[in-house]
């Protein structure tokens, strides 16, 4: 791994990061893009089927059916449903673990840091209980009971949490979900060999999965996290590779399950742990944020200033974070943990520990999180990380990049902290939208990938285009990491906004792009949208609100997208999902969805053209509201 890879890196919106990666004496995902530039045309269209031993069958004009007789529409819809079910399963895994951690914390009368969020959930669920721990346990039990219902039994909390006009429409369409885990199971069964061949039926199932994903895997995960970990608070904080302090023992965290780190976070700043670090020659321990769990920790960073260094970057920045040489261990517990970090960790003697066996890396030690033994596990992790620090520091050269990123990104934005900033209600934001000072709102959400123009390129360029049109941007997901490292979440970024939005931002002292945190925070954006709609007395599709997952990457993003469509929102994608081989799937997603839920999919890989399309939709929505 000592050869030069420099000239073959992909483009990045973050030019300083691109230059840094080009100097690395090791291969990263940014180098492998070119080697994988030739794509399978059948795979891109979704018309390759490998479900049985007759295949793989590939659909072409000359061979319009597979050996079994399945046509392109069946194969595409089946592949799409399988992907959405898989993505939904990932989120349901996260909310299940989070609810279990809340239940166990309540059972053992542990610390609950978000009492306001607990009260909010108890009110939503209709739970009356004077003892806060029993109340928390009943909240957790209510979520778990819904997750474990069979597919034919409608989940009870959907109607209590979701926006009433949307629930009414979902009932009319017959897409209210049953038990979330059973919906995933049924989705997988339905798209198996020689079963369902009705593409419309399978696409409707995708909407049902989208609802359970959004209400449970996104919205409720955030609120449960708030109870355990504390509610977000607005603050200015550093981001980028500059957050890495080589004087500390640094642990990079990756994944989506913040509650799994809760005990360790506290232990790392205990006098005993600090003494171990100092005995090894360090000042103490620091957690370095990366991927979505890093975004979630950043969201609550005001509560964890002693242990949290800051958020360094998204999934495709993680290799560069490790290449600084100042990371001593990687703790992972879910996806967005790239397999490509493994050889880098080996070369730089970085300890890898996985806390959930669904995310087991090939050369990492598995220490599956066990609530009842969490304190013992935290102590073992601390000792292993100290040992790794002693073995590698002074041997592995440092390659720091303290100039990367910035020191004043606005973080801690949530539906609660933003409403509090506005005076406790949404009227100031609604007034700005009605007056036209803010033309509308765009949610830029989802992943980062390396193929839609390069690393964060389309995401950042689209964001710049939208704010220049006086459209306020709210973000959630790995896309947030690229946007913040490029400086668009600092108050100074107001200069990039259109004249009206610029004036608003300068008056309020805020950036034109507000970071709600991890991809899970798409659920927070849904809360903002529903509360705005409720204040205006309209259903969600009437809002001047658009979504873009410009650089979506994983199957989870497809489940997120189905939630957005079920909400009735326009959804822009820079790259099409693998459905273009089916005229039925394309027509349903881009046109037919409008009459079903009000949503639609828009595919465009050009930032300016996409911004123009989204602006036009916002203007149409404004006209519909007579503003």
N, C-alpha and C positions, 0 to 999 in steps of 0.2 A: 504493500500500500504506500510505497514511497515515491511512485511515479507522479508526474505532474498531470493534473486533470483540467487545469485552468480554463482553456479556451472553449470547452464544451458545455459550459453551464447554461441553463435556460434563462430566459429573461425574468426579471423580478421587478415589481413596482418599487421595491425597496432597493434602490441602487447601491447604497453603502453595504447592505447585506450581500447583494450579488457580487460586489467586488471582493468582499471578505471570503465568500465561498469559493470564488475563482482562484484564490491563493492556497486553498487547503491541499495538503498532500494525501488526501484520501477521497474516496468516491462517496458521493451523496446522491440522493434522489434527483437533485438538480443536474447531475451529470448523466444519469441514466435515461432522462427524457428522450434524448436524441436516439439512443439505441432502441427505444421502443416507439419510434415515430411512425412505423408502418403498422397500421391497425387492420384488424380483420373486418372487412366490409359486412359480412354476415352478422358478426357480433354487434357492430355499431347499429345495425337496423333491428336487432333483436330477433332475427329469423333463423337462428341456429338452435336446434333442439338436440340435446344429448340425454334425454330422460330415460331412454331404453337402449337395449343392445342392438337394435336395428340402426341406430344412429352413430355419430351425429348426422342429422339430416339438415340440409341447407336449402332454403326456399329461394328459387329463382323464377323468372318468367317462364323458362322452359320446364322447370320442375316445381309447379305451384303447390304441391302437397308432399308431406313427408311420407315415408313408407306406410305409416298407420293411417294416413289420410288427413292428418292435421294440416290446415292451411296457415298462411302467414298470420292472419288475425288471431287464430287460436294460440299459435306458438308465441307471438309477441305478448298477448294479454297474459298468458300463463307465466312467461318469464318475468313480466312486470309485477304480477301479483306475488310471485315467489320472492322477488326482491323487496317489495313493500312489507310483506309478512316478516321477512328477516330483519328489516330495519325497525319495524314496530317491536319485534321481540327484544331487540337491544334496549330500547327505551323502557319497556315493561320490566326487564331485568333490573334496570337502574331504580325505577320507582319502587319495585318490590323490596330491594335491599334497603332503600332509604326508609320505607315504612317500617321494616323490621328493626332497623337501628333506632327509630323513634320509639317503637313499642318497647324494645329492650332497655333503652335509656329511661323511659318512664317507669318500667317495671322495677328497675334498680334505683329509682329516684335520683338519677343523675342530673347534670346541669342542662336546663333548657334556656337558651339565650334569646329566643324570640317569642316572648309572651304575647305580644300584639298579634303575631301571625297565628299563634295557637288559638287565640280568641276568635280570630277571623274564620279559621277553619271550623271551629266548633259551632259558630253561628251558621255557616254555610250548611253544615251537616245536620243541624238541629240537635246538637249534643249539649245537654245541660248537666254540668257536673262541677261541684264546688272545688274538689281536690284537683289541682292542676295536673298531677301525675296521672290520675285516673282519666282525666279529660284527654290528655295526650295519648294515653293508651287506647282509648275509645276512638280517637281520630285515626290512629294508625290501623286499628282493627277494621274500621269502616272502609279504608282504602284496600286493605288486604282481602276483605270479604268480597269486594267487587271484582278484584283481579282474579279470584279463584272461582267465580261463578261459571257455570257451563255456558256455552255459546248461545243457547236458546233462552237464557235468563238475562234480561236487560240489566245493565249495571245501574245501580240506584243513584250514584253520585253524579253521573253525567248531567242529569237534568238540574241538579242542585248547583253545579259549578258553571255549566255552559250558559251562554246568553239565550234567554227565553225565545226570542224570534228565530234564532238558529235551530233550537231544539224543535220548535214547531215545524220548521221546514224539513229537518231530518226525519221526523216522524212521518210526515207526508210522503217522503221518499222511501221510507222503510229501511233507513240505514242507521238507526240507533244501535250501538254495539252491545253485544252480550259480554260475558266475562272476557277481559282483555287477553289473558293467556290462552283461553280457548279460541278466541278469534284468530290468534296467530296460528294455533294448531290447525284450525279449519282451513285457513288460507293455504297452509303448506299442503294439506291433504287435497284440497280442491284443484291445485295445479299439478298434481302428480299425473303419471302416465295413464292415458285412455280414460280419464274421468271427465272433467268439465271441458266442453269445447265451445262454450258461449262467451265470446269476448266481452259483451256488455255486462253479463252477470259477474264476471271476474273483475271488471273495472269498478262496478258498484261495490264489490267487496273491498277494493282498495280505499274507497271513501270511508267505509265503516272502520277499517283499520286506522285510517288517518284520524278519525275522531277519538278513538280510544288512545292512540299515540299522543295526541295533542292534549287532551283533558287530563290524562293520567301521567304519561311519561314525561310531559313537558310542564304543564301548569301545576299539577299537584306535587311533582318532584321539587319544584322551586319553593313552594310554600312549606313543604315538609322540611326542606333544608333550612329555611328561615327559622323554623321553630328550634332546630337543633343547633344551628351555627350562628344565628343572629341575623338581623335585617341589614341590608346594605345601607351604607351612608356615603354621601357625596364627598369626594376629596380629589385633590390633584396628586398624582403619583408618577414615579418614573416607570418607563417601559423600555424594552429592547435589551440587547446584550449588556448594556451599561449597568443593569441591576445586579450583575454577578459580582460579588465581593470575594476576592481570593483569600481574604483573611479569615473567612469562616469555612466550616465544613458545609458544603453545598449539596442539597438534595433536589434534583429535578423531579417534579411530579407530572404524570401524564394520565389522562383518562377522563372520567365523567362523574365519579362517585365520591364527592367531597366528604361525606359523613364517615367514610372508611378511614380518613386521615385525622378525624377529630381528636382522638386520644393522643396520637403521635404529636400533633401540633402543640398540645399542652405540655407533653413530656419534654419536647425539645428545648423549652425555655426554663425547665425546672433547674434548681441549683445543682442537683446531682448530674444532670446531663451536661450542663455548662461546665461543670468541673471536669468531666471526662474529656470534653472538647479542648479545654485549656491544657489539660495534662498532655494532650496529643500535639499541642502547639497552635491551636486555633482559638479564636475569640469566642466561638460558640457555634450554633447551627443556624442555617438559613434554608428556607424552602424557596426554590426558584420556580415560578409559574411557567408552565408550557401546556399547550393544548387547552381543552375545555375546562378541566379541573383547575388549571392555573387561572383561567378567566374567572371561575367561580370564587376562587380564593382572592383574586384581585377585587372582585365585586364587594367582598366583605373585608377588604384589606385594612380598613380603619380599625377593625376589631383585633387584627393580628399583626400589628406593626413590629412587634419584637421578633417574630419568627419569619415573616414574609418579606423577601427582598424585593419582589415585584414580578410583573409578567414579562417574560423574555420574548415569546413569540408563539406562532401557531405550529400546527403539525409539521409543515415543511420548513420551519425554522429550527426544529428540534436538533437536527444533526449539527447545525452551526453552533447551537448552544453547547453541545457536548464538545465540539472541536476547540472551544476556548481552553480546555484542559482544566478548568476550575470546578467542574462538576464531579463530585466524588461518588454519587450514587443516583440511580434512577429508580423511583418507586412508581409502578404502573398498576392500574386496576381496571382498565377498559381500553376501548379502541382509540384511534388516533395515535397509538404508540407504534411507530413505523418499524417494520422488521429491519430496515436499513440502519437503525441505531445499533444493532447487535455487534457487527464487526468493529464499529467505532468504539463501543464500550470495551470490547476485548482489547483493542490496540492501546487504548488509553487507561486500561485497568480500572474502569468504572464499574462499581458493583451494581448489579441489576436484581431487584426484588419485585416479584409480582404478588399482589394482594388478592387477586381473584383469578380462579383457574380458567375462566373464560378468556383471560388475557395473558395466558402463560406464554412467555417468550422462550425461544429454544435454548438460550444459554443463560437463563435467569433462574434464581432460586425462588421456588414457590413457597410463600408463607400466607396461606389463605386466611383472610380476615375472619376472626372468631370473636364475636362480641364478648363472650364470657371470659376469654383469655386475652383481651385486648391490651391490658396493661403489661402483661408478661411479653406479649408480642412486640409492643412498642420498645421495651427495654432491650429485647434481642436485636431489633432493627437498629437501635442506636449503637449498640456494641459492634454490630457488623459494619455499620457505616464508619464508625471511628477507626476500625481496623483497616478498612479500605483507604481511608484518608492517610493513615500512617504508611501504608504500603506504596502509595502512588505519589503523594506530594513530595516534591524535590527530585523525583525521577521523571515524571511526565512534565514536559515543558508547558508553560502557560502561553496562550495565544489570545490574550484578552482584546476586547473591542469596546473600550469604555465610551467611545464617541457615538456608538450606535443607539438610536432611539431618541427619547427626550425625557425631560424631568417633570413635565406638567400636563400629562394626559388626565382628562376628567374621568374618574372611575366611580363605581358605587351607584350607578344609575339603575333604578328599578321603578316599578309602578308606584311604590310607596315613597321612595326618596324624591322622585321627580314631582309627584303630586305635592309633597311637603314643601319642596322648593317653590312651587307655584302658589303656595298659600293654603294648601289643604284641599283644593278642588281643581277641576280641569277647566274652569271658566276662562282663566287667562289664555290658555292654549287655544281653546275654542274661539275666543274673541280674535286672536291673531290669525286663525285660519279663516274666519268669516270676513275679516278686513282685507285679506289677501296678503298680509305681511308674511305669512307662511302660506304658500300656495297649496301645500298638501304634505303628506307624510309618506316616506318610502322606508320600508323595512328591508335592510340589506342583511341577509341572514345566511347561515349555512357554513360550508366548508371552505377550504383553500385547496386548489389543485394546481397542477403545473402545465396543463394542456390548453386551457382557455386563454391563450395569449401569454402564458407564463405565470410565475408565482405571484398571485394576488393582482396581476395586471388589470384584468377586466374589472374586478371588484373595486379597485382604487380609482380607476378611470371613470367608471360609472358613477361612483360616489361623488367625484369632483363635478361631473356633468350635472348631476341632480341638484347639488347644493347651489351651483351657479344659476339654477333656474328657480331659486327661492323655495326649494323643497327640502324640508327638514328630514334628515336621515337618522333612523334608529337601527342599531346593529345588534346581532347576536350570533355567536359561533366563532369558528376559527377565522372567518373573514374579518372579525373585529381585530384580531392580532395584527394582520397586515395593515389595516387602515390606521390603527393607533401608532404603529411603528413608523408609518409614513407621515405622521404629524397632523392628521386631520381631526384628531380629538382633543387638541389643545385650544384654549381660547383664541390664540393667535390665528387659528385656521379660519376664523370669521372672514378674513381677507379674501378667501377663495369663494365665498358665498355671493349670491346675487345681492343687489343693493338693499332689498327689503329684509331678507333674512340676515344679511350682514348687520343691519341696524339693530335688529332684534337681539342678535347674539352679543353685540357690543353693549347694549343696554343691560342685558342680563348677566354678562360676563361668562357666557358659555360658548362651547364650540358648536358648529352647525351639524356635527355628527355626535350622537349620544350612544355610548357603549353600554348595553344591558348585560354583557357578559357572555356566558357559554351558549352553545346551541340550545341547551335546555331553556334558556331565557327567551326563546321564541314563545314560550308559554307566557312570559311576562308581557311581551308585545301584544299577545292576544288579550290579556287583561286590560291593557291600556286601550286597545281598540274597542272592546266591548263596553268599557266605562264611558268612552267618548260617545259611542253610538247610543248608549242609554241616556246620556245627558241631552243628546240631540233628538231622542225619540225616534230613531230610525234603525233599520237592520244594517248589518255590517257591509253588505255589498254597496250601500249608498254612500259610504264614507269616501272622501278623497284620499284613499290609502291604497298603496300598491306594495307588492312584495317582489324581491329579487333574490334568488339563490344563484347568483351569476356564475359562481365556480363551485357548484355542488360536486360532491365527490362520492359519498358512500350511500349504501342502501338506507341508512337512517335518514338521509336527506330526502329520499323519495317518500318515506313515511311522513316526514315534516311537510313536504309539498302537498301530499294528499290531505293533510289537516288544513293547510291554507286554502285548498280548493273547496273543502267541505265548509269552510267559513265563508266562502263566496268571494274570495279576493283574487284579483289578477296576479299571476305568478310568472315572473320573468326568469328564464334560464339561459345562461350563455351557451350551454351545450345541451342538445336534446337528450332525454333519457332514451334507452335503447328500444324505441317503439316505432321508429320511422318506417319500418317494413310493413306496418299494418295501417291501411287507410282508415279502418274503423277506429283504432286507438287514437290516431292523430286527430281525426274529426271530433271524437268525443272530448278529448282533452283541450283542444284549441277552440272548438265551437260549441259542441253539444253541452258542455259543462255550464255554459251561461244560463241555459234554460233550466238546468237541474238545481244548481246551488248558487249561481251568479258568478262563479269563478271562471278562470280561463288560463291556459298556459300560453306564454309568448316566448318564442325562441329567437334569440338574436345575439350574435357574438361581437357586435360592434357597440362600443360604449356610447357614442353619440347617438346612433340610431335608436338604441334601446332607451336612452334617456328621453328622446323625443317621443317615443311611443308611450312611455310611462307618464310623461307630462300631459300628453293628449288625453289619456284616460282620466287623470286627475282633474283636468279642466272639464271633461264631460261629467264627472261626478259632482263638481262644483255647480255646474249648470243645473243638474238634477236637484240640487239642494237650494237653488235660487240664491247662490252667493257668488 
